[in-house]
Amino acid sequence: MHQEQKELLQELYETYQKALRLAALSRNVPECEIDDIIQDTFVALMDKYGDEFPGWNMAQRKGMLMKILRNRCNDYFRRLKRHGEVSIDEKDSSTEAEILQREIEKDVSNGVIEEEEFRRIRETILSMTPALREVAILHMIEGRPREQVCQILNISDATCRMRISRIRRLIMKMLKD
């Protein structure tokens, strides 16, 4: 592995490991397994896209990591189902097979809902004024910090906060409709 790739992998890990941890927890992966799944996620990213992903933007990187993590979580539950292991989680006495079934059903329905919501959010952002659209793309899609958005667009922090608030209101209104 080249030094540049090592540095990029370290940066990716520091940036996204918390989000990946939360995503794994939301999928009911036991805490003792989360670190292994996250590590597998980064290894899979390097194995599959090692030379390609340095040119990706932040949204593409995060999206691919989340997709790989979801697959690793599903693999984990499939392995448990195959071996007939039972959950020892006190909050949920379901077997891992039942949990997997719920997750698969949720994944399928979420995929359809997420695609529809994504399309509607994208249309809403594209229909915004250029000033709002620039902030939405930089802050909400690319995930840049507000301070960086202010520097790029040469606007004050108060203006940026106001635009973010307006964007959120527009998106929330669209999602309620």
C-alpha positions as CSV (number, residue, x, y, z in Angstrom):
1,M,0.0,0.0,0.0
2,H,1.4,3.4,-1.0
3,Q,2.0,6.0,1.7
4,E,-0.7,8.3,0.1
5,Q,-3.3,5.5,0.3
6,K,-2.4,4.9,4.0
7,E,-2.8,8.5,4.8
8,L,-6.1,8.7,2.9
9,L,-7.4,5.5,4.6
10,Q,-6.4,7.0,8.0
11,E,-8.3,10.2,7.1
12,L,-11.3,8.2,6.0
13,Y,-11.3,6.2,9.2
14,E,-11.1,9.3,11.4
15,T,-13.9,11.0,9.4
16,Y,-16.4,8.2,9.0
17,Q,-15.9,5.6,11.8
18,K,-18.4,7.3,14.1
19,A,-21.1,7.4,11.4
20,L,-20.4,3.7,10.5
21,R,-20.5,2.8,14.2
22,L,-23.9,4.4,14.6
23,A,-25.2,2.8,11.4
24,A,-24.1,-0.6,12.6
25,L,-25.7,0.0,16.0
26,S,-29.0,1.0,14.3
27,R,-28.9,-2.4,12.5
28,N,-28.8,-4.2,15.8
29,V,-25.2,-5.4,15.5
30,P,-23.8,-6.3,18.9
31,E,-21.3,-3.8,20.2
32,C,-18.6,-6.5,20.5
33,E,-18.9,-7.1,16.7
34,I,-19.0,-3.5,15.4
35,D,-15.3,-2.9,15.3
36,D,-14.7,-6.0,13.2
37,I,-17.4,-5.1,10.8
38,I,-16.1,-1.5,10.5
39,Q,-12.6,-2.8,9.9
40,D,-13.9,-5.2,7.2
41,T,-15.7,-2.3,5.6
42,F,-12.5,-0.3,5.2
43,V,-10.6,-3.4,4.0
44,A,-13.3,-4.1,1.4
45,L,-13.2,-0.5,0.2
46,M,-9.4,-0.7,-0.3
47,D,-9.5,-4.1,-2.0
48,K,-12.2,-3.1,-4.4
49,Y,-11.6,0.6,-5.0
50,G,-8.1,1.2,-3.8
51,D,-6.9,3.2,-6.8
52,E,-10.2,4.8,-7.7
53,F,-11.6,6.3,-4.6
54,P,-9.1,9.0,-4.0
55,G,-10.8,11.0,-6.8
56,W,-14.3,10.6,-5.3
57,N,-16.0,13.4,-3.5
58,M,-17.0,13.1,0.2
59,A,-20.6,12.0,-0.6
60,Q,-19.4,9.2,-2.9
61,R,-16.9,8.0,-0.3
62,K,-19.5,8.0,2.5
63,G,-22.1,6.4,0.3
64,M,-19.8,3.6,-0.7
65,L,-18.7,3.0,2.9
66,M,-22.3,2.9,4.1
67,K,-23.2,0.4,1.3
68,I,-20.3,-1.8,2.2
69,L,-21.2,-1.6,5.9
70,R,-24.8,-2.6,5.2
71,N,-23.6,-5.6,3.2
72,R,-21.2,-6.6,6.0
73,C,-24.0,-6.3,8.6
74,N,-26.2,-8.5,6.4
75,D,-23.4,-11.0,6.0
76,Y,-23.0,-11.1,9.8
77,F,-26.7,-11.9,10.4
78,R,-26.7,-14.5,7.6
79,R,-23.8,-16.3,9.3
80,L,-25.7,-16.2,12.6
81,K,-28.8,-17.6,10.8
82,R,-26.8,-20.3,9.1
83,H,-25.3,-21.5,12.4
84,G,-28.6,-21.1,14.4
85,E,-27.2,-18.8,17.0
86,V,-29.6,-17.0,19.3
87,S,-29.3,-13.4,20.5
88,I,-28.2,-12.8,24.1
89,D,-29.3,-9.2,23.9
90,E,-31.6,-8.6,26.9
91,K,-33.6,-6.0,25.1
92,D,-34.5,-8.3,22.3
93,S,-35.0,-12.0,22.8
94,S,-35.6,-12.7,19.1
95,T,-33.3,-15.1,17.3
96,E,-30.8,-13.6,15.1
97,A,-32.7,-15.1,12.1
98,E,-35.8,-13.1,13.1
99,I,-33.7,-10.0,13.5
100,L,-32.1,-10.6,10.1
101,Q,-35.6,-11.1,8.5
102,R,-36.8,-7.8,10.0
103,E,-33.6,-6.1,8.7
104,I,-34.0,-7.5,5.2
105,E,-37.6,-6.4,5.1
106,K,-36.6,-3.0,6.4
107,D,-33.8,-2.7,3.9
108,V,-36.0,-3.5,0.9
109,S,-38.7,-1.0,1.9
110,N,-36.1,1.6,3.0
111,G,-34.4,1.3,-0.4
112,V,-37.6,2.2,-2.2
113,I,-38.4,5.0,0.2
114,E,-34.9,6.3,0.2
115,E,-34.7,6.4,-3.6
116,E,-38.0,8.3,-3.8
117,E,-37.0,10.7,-1.0
118,F,-33.6,11.2,-2.6
119,R,-35.2,12.1,-5.9
120,R,-37.6,14.5,-4.3
121,I,-34.9,16.1,-2.2
122,R,-32.7,16.4,-5.3
123,E,-35.5,18.1,-7.2
124,T,-36.2,20.5,-4.3
125,I,-32.5,21.5,-4.1
126,L,-32.3,22.0,-7.9
127,S,-35.3,24.2,-7.8
128,M,-33.8,26.5,-5.1
129,T,-32.3,29.9,-5.7
130,P,-28.6,29.7,-6.6
131,A,-27.6,31.1,-3.2
132,L,-29.5,28.4,-1.4
133,R,-28.5,25.6,-3.8
134,E,-24.8,26.4,-3.4
135,V,-25.1,26.1,0.4
136,A,-27.2,22.9,0.2
137,I,-24.7,21.2,-2.1
138,L,-21.6,22.2,-0.1
139,H,-22.9,21.7,3.4
140,M,-25.6,19.1,3.1
141,I,-24.5,17.0,0.2
142,E,-20.7,17.2,0.3
143,G,-20.7,17.5,4.1
144,R,-18.4,20.4,4.4
145,P,-18.3,22.3,7.7
146,R,-20.2,25.6,7.9
147,E,-17.0,27.5,8.3
148,Q,-15.6,26.1,5.1
149,V,-18.8,26.9,3.2
150,C,-18.6,30.5,4.5
151,Q,-15.0,30.7,3.1
152,I,-15.8,29.2,-0.2
153,L,-18.9,31.3,-0.8
154,N,-17.5,34.4,0.9
155,I,-20.5,34.8,3.2
156,S,-20.9,35.5,6.9
157,D,-21.6,32.7,9.4
158,A,-25.0,34.3,10.2
159,T,-25.9,34.3,6.5
160,C,-24.8,30.7,6.1
161,R,-26.9,29.6,9.2
162,M,-29.9,31.4,7.8
163,R,-29.6,29.7,4.4
164,I,-29.2,26.3,6.0
165,S,-32.3,26.9,8.1
166,R,-34.3,27.9,5.0
167,I,-33.0,24.9,3.1
168,R,-34.1,22.6,6.0
169,R,-37.5,24.1,6.1
170,L,-38.0,23.7,2.4
171,I,-36.9,20.1,2.5
172,M,-39.0,19.3,5.6
173,K,-42.0,20.9,3.9
174,M,-41.5,18.9,0.8
175,L,-41.1,15.6,2.8
176,K,-44.4,16.4,4.7
177,D,-46.3,16.9,1.4
